[in-house]
Amino acid sequence: MSVDDFDVEVFVKQNAALSGLVITPEQMPGVLANIRRIIPMARLFLDYPVDDEVEIASVYVP
């Protein structure tokens, strides 16, 4: 699914309903704007190539 095919409002409403979160009509424009900002950030992370051989670290050590 591409971002262009992604209906942000449906996503927000469905996830709010699933989690029991009430989003008022006054809040909805801000919530939608933030999700639309997050999508490109998430895409950068999700599209980053990772070798299938890479193992997850069991303990994070900075």
C-alpha positions in Angstrom: 0.0 0.0 0.0 1.4 3.4 -0.9 0.9 6.5 1.2 -1.3 7.9 -1.5 -3.7 5.0 -1.0 -3.7 5.4 2.7 -6.8 7.0 4.2 -5.4 8.7 7.3 -8.8 9.6 8.7 -10.1 6.0 8.5 -6.9 4.8 10.1 -7.2 7.2 13.0 -10.9 6.5 13.6 -10.5 2.8 13.5 -7.5 2.8 15.8 -9.1 5.2 18.2 -12.2 2.9 18.4 -10.0 -0.2 19.0 -8.2 1.5 21.8 -11.2 3.2 23.4 -9.7 6.6 22.7 -12.2 9.5 22.2 -11.0 12.1 19.6 -13.3 15.1 19.5 -14.1 16.9 16.3 -12.0 19.8 17.5 -9.0 17.5 18.0 -9.3 15.6 14.8 -7.6 18.1 12.4 -4.5 18.2 14.7 -4.4 14.4 15.0 -4.7 14.0 11.2 -2.0 16.6 10.6 0.4 14.8 13.0 -0.2 11.4 11.4 0.4 12.9 8.0 3.7 14.2 9.3 4.7 10.9 10.8 4.1 8.8 7.6 7.1 10.1 5.7 9.3 9.7 8.8 8.1 6.1 9.2 8.7 5.4 5.5 12.4 6.4 5.9 12.7 3.9 8.6 10.7 1.1 7.0 12.3 1.5 3.6 15.9 1.2 5.0 17.5 -1.9 3.6 18.3 -4.5 6.3 20.1 -7.7 5.5 18.1 -10.8 6.4 21.1 -12.2 8.2 21.1 -9.3 10.8 20.2 -10.4 14.3 18.3 -8.3 16.8 20.5 -7.2 19.7 19.3 -8.8 23.0 20.5 -5.8 25.0 20.9 -2.2 23.9 24.2 -0.8 24.9 24.8 2.8 23.8 
